[in-house]
Every structure is written in C-alpha cells, then in structure tokens.
Amino acid sequence: MAPAPVDCVFADIVAEIGSGRRTLLDGGSALAIDCSGAVRLDVAALSAIAKVPDARLHGAGADVRLALAVLGIDRLISPAERVSPPPAIAPAFSASIDGATVVIMVDRKASDDGRLANPQSHRWMVGLAAAVVAIDLAKLEHINSSIVAWILLLVQAGRPARFELRHVHRQVATQLTQLRLNHLLTVTD
C-alpha cells in the first residue's frame, strides 16, 4: 500500500523555491497540492512540481486548468478536472515552461490561422505568473495584424511578466520597429 500523499498548498511550494530549501519537492513522497487559494500559478514553482513524479494539483481555477492544458502538463490534475486544450492553439503555436519562463513557439502558418482570434489563444496566460514570457518567432519571416494583436493580448493577459520576442527575422524586426512595439517588447535575433 502506497503511503498517503503529503498535503500542502501551492504557496508552500513557492516559499520552498524562494528559500532554496526543497523539503517537500525532494522529499520523495507523493504531493497533494491545493491550488484553491491561487488565482495564478507561479511558473518556477509549477516547473519544479512538474518534475515530481507523484505530484497532483487540486482546486485549480478555470484559467489555471486551461494553462496546464496548453502547456501539456495537465497530468498534474485529476482527469475529472482537466479541460481540453483549445483548438485555437494547434497548429498556430505550442507552449512549454523552462524554469520561471514560459516559452511560446509560433508556427510559420500562424499568420494564416484565424483561430488566434479565439480568446482561449491568449486567455490561458491569465492562469500563470511568469517572470519572463519568451515568444519564439524563428519560423516567421513576416507578421501580420493578427499576430501583432495576439501578441498584445498575450502581453495584457500575462502582466506583469517581461515579454521577449526571440529569433526574430530582420523583416519582422523592421515591422515591429515601424509599429514601435520594440519599446514594449524586448526583441532579439
């Protein structure tokens, strides 16, 4: 018979990450983490929890459940609490977490995909508290108004995270400069 999971709240995991002590995360026990008091989940803590084989979140709100589905880590919640990833994301983009950073890979066909106008294509960011959101534009040689609007909606949903546009082609960088978005977003090639 497996031992009962250790009960804690999401704030306990955030505090543990901040202090450098990893008693809960490295304890070897299954974790039952109550998220009912957290409107947004800290991405660094979520990244650490995702590495614990027997960690389970419960009490997550709708925005958090949507974020977990988009990030592909909804295995952390019970099947009864899961939501389907929104059809708005595939094939337009994929998202993952890397430490305290959310990484969004934009597909080359995203500019032709009207599904980015679906609120779920950006709404999922509301469930996360990230230090940085990195949007990788390596597959895009140009952007259109749909992509610009979607990025701005992500920025609004993800505040106060710092947003970076990475692997930006020269033409896209020129477009962003003309729109003066390079003042709002960090742009790197």
Legacy VTK file of the C-alpha trace (Angstrom):
# vtk DataFile Version 3.0
C-alpha trace
ASCII
DATASET POLYDATA
POINTS 189 float
0.000 0.000 0.000
1.382 3.369 -1.058
1.826 5.971 1.680
-0.661 8.836 1.777
0.444 11.923 -0.136
1.806 14.907 1.749
-0.813 17.671 1.743
0.299 21.251 1.159
-0.852 24.440 -0.526
0.695 25.938 -3.638
2.095 28.829 -1.583
4.178 26.287 0.382
5.911 25.238 -2.845
6.512 28.875 -3.857
8.016 29.593 -0.426
10.186 26.482 -0.664
11.545 27.551 -4.062
12.208 31.072 -2.759
14.061 29.853 0.324
16.200 27.321 -1.511
15.014 24.531 0.814
13.351 21.726 -1.067
11.861 19.656 1.736
8.544 18.976 0.004
9.829 18.761 -3.565
12.777 16.494 -2.804
11.135 14.523 -0.006
10.364 11.524 -2.193
6.709 11.490 -1.147
3.651 11.964 -3.292
2.328 15.530 -3.032
-1.294 16.689 -2.978
-1.088 20.435 -3.628
-4.127 22.617 -3.008
-4.316 25.455 -5.548
-7.691 26.819 -4.488
-6.135 29.966 -3.000
-4.013 30.720 -6.080
-5.542 32.670 -8.957
-2.279 32.439 -10.917
0.347 29.728 -10.549
3.973 30.767 -10.235
5.753 29.269 -13.254
9.017 28.486 -11.425
7.094 26.501 -8.794
4.985 24.810 -11.461
8.145 23.829 -13.330
9.553 22.241 -10.159
6.272 20.453 -9.394
6.140 19.014 -12.917
9.408 17.172 -12.168
7.948 15.391 -9.128
6.514 12.076 -10.377
3.661 11.799 -7.866
2.636 15.437 -7.532
-1.002 16.320 -8.058
-2.700 19.702 -8.034
-6.305 20.103 -6.950
-8.696 23.008 -6.628
-7.256 24.813 -9.661
-9.417 27.505 -11.218
-10.561 27.508 -14.840
-7.725 29.743 -16.103
-5.111 27.580 -14.378
-6.620 24.369 -15.820
-6.586 25.939 -19.287
-2.930 26.963 -18.839
-1.983 23.423 -17.757
-3.706 22.020 -20.861
-1.931 24.454 -23.202
1.427 23.696 -21.543
0.810 19.964 -21.897
1.157 19.294 -18.166
-2.473 18.716 -17.243
-1.366 15.277 -15.977
-0.795 17.213 -12.748
-4.548 17.426 -12.172
-7.121 14.670 -11.927
-8.825 13.589 -15.154
-12.115 14.955 -13.810
-10.618 18.467 -13.564
-8.889 18.514 -16.961
-10.014 20.639 -19.859
-9.209 20.019 -23.489
-6.512 22.223 -24.984
-8.264 24.870 -27.007
-8.416 24.194 -30.734
-7.105 27.744 -31.077
-3.545 26.690 -30.352
-2.805 23.942 -32.847
-1.140 24.452 -35.265
-0.629 28.158 -34.549
1.664 27.771 -31.525
2.915 25.494 -28.789
3.887 26.440 -25.254
6.087 24.999 -22.528
7.806 26.060 -19.319
11.525 26.327 -18.702
12.228 27.317 -15.106
10.486 30.652 -14.485
9.966 31.259 -18.221
7.019 30.417 -20.446
8.286 29.620 -23.957
5.848 30.010 -26.855
6.861 28.660 -30.264
4.891 30.286 -33.075
4.288 28.160 -36.162
5.030 29.534 -39.623
1.352 29.198 -40.594
0.081 31.117 -37.573
-0.495 34.278 -39.582
-2.908 32.384 -41.836
-4.760 30.813 -38.919
-7.817 32.793 -37.850
-8.039 30.772 -34.640
-5.644 33.189 -32.938
-8.656 35.496 -32.640
-10.238 32.945 -30.271
-9.964 34.300 -26.695
-8.581 30.972 -25.452
-5.477 31.508 -27.600
-4.343 34.146 -25.087
-6.672 33.673 -22.093
-4.578 30.764 -20.776
-1.812 33.201 -19.772
-4.118 34.616 -17.073
-3.604 31.414 -15.054
0.186 31.830 -14.871
2.571 34.138 -13.030
5.787 34.116 -15.059
8.928 36.176 -14.698
9.503 36.026 -18.463
7.407 35.018 -21.455
9.579 34.256 -24.475
7.786 34.190 -27.814
9.941 32.433 -30.400
9.307 33.806 -33.890
12.048 31.821 -35.687
9.541 30.277 -38.101
8.023 33.611 -39.153
9.576 35.688 -41.925
6.910 38.376 -41.604
3.991 39.151 -39.307
0.526 40.474 -39.924
-2.038 42.304 -37.811
-3.439 39.027 -36.445
-0.072 38.040 -34.993
0.526 41.543 -33.598
-2.939 41.617 -31.982
-2.434 38.144 -30.498
0.962 39.102 -29.046
-0.522 42.255 -27.493
-3.367 40.208 -25.978
-0.800 37.760 -24.546
1.088 40.711 -23.026
-2.103 42.004 -21.455
-3.084 38.566 -20.101
0.428 37.822 -18.822
1.153 41.042 -16.973
3.396 41.787 -15.140
5.706 39.295 -16.895
8.506 40.638 -19.071
7.874 39.660 -22.709
10.670 38.836 -25.135
10.426 38.138 -28.835
13.223 35.741 -29.721
14.815 34.639 -33.004
13.192 37.499 -34.873
13.936 37.710 -38.607
15.150 41.059 -39.910
11.878 41.796 -41.762
9.836 41.086 -38.624
12.159 43.305 -36.544
11.643 46.096 -39.077
7.861 45.671 -38.858
7.952 45.725 -35.049
10.104 48.885 -35.089
7.700 50.589 -37.514
4.853 49.749 -35.146
7.000 50.942 -32.209
6.438 47.614 -30.462
10.158 47.316 -29.867
9.548 49.772 -26.994
7.016 47.431 -25.373
8.752 44.108 -26.072
12.366 43.030 -25.954
13.319 41.917 -29.468
16.306 39.655 -30.162
17.523 37.987 -33.344
LINES 1 190
189 0 1 2 3 4 5 6 7 8 9 10 11 12 13 14 15 16 17 18 19 20 21 22 23 24 25 26 27 28 29 30 31 32 33 34 35 36 37 38 39 40 41 42 43 44 45 46 47 48 49 50 51 52 53 54 55 56 57 58 59 60 61 62 63 64 65 66 67 68 69 70 71 72 73 74 75 76 77 78 79 80 81 82 83 84 85 86 87 88 89 90 91 92 93 94 95 96 97 98 99 100 101 102 103 104 105 106 107 108 109 110 111 112 113 114 115 116 117 118 119 120 121 122 123 124 125 126 127 128 129 130 131 132 133 134 135 136 137 138 139 140 141 142 143 144 145 146 147 148 149 150 151 152 153 154 155 156 157 158 159 160 161 162 163 164 165 166 167 168 169 170 171 172 173 174 175 176 177 178 179 180 181 182 183 184 185 186 187 188
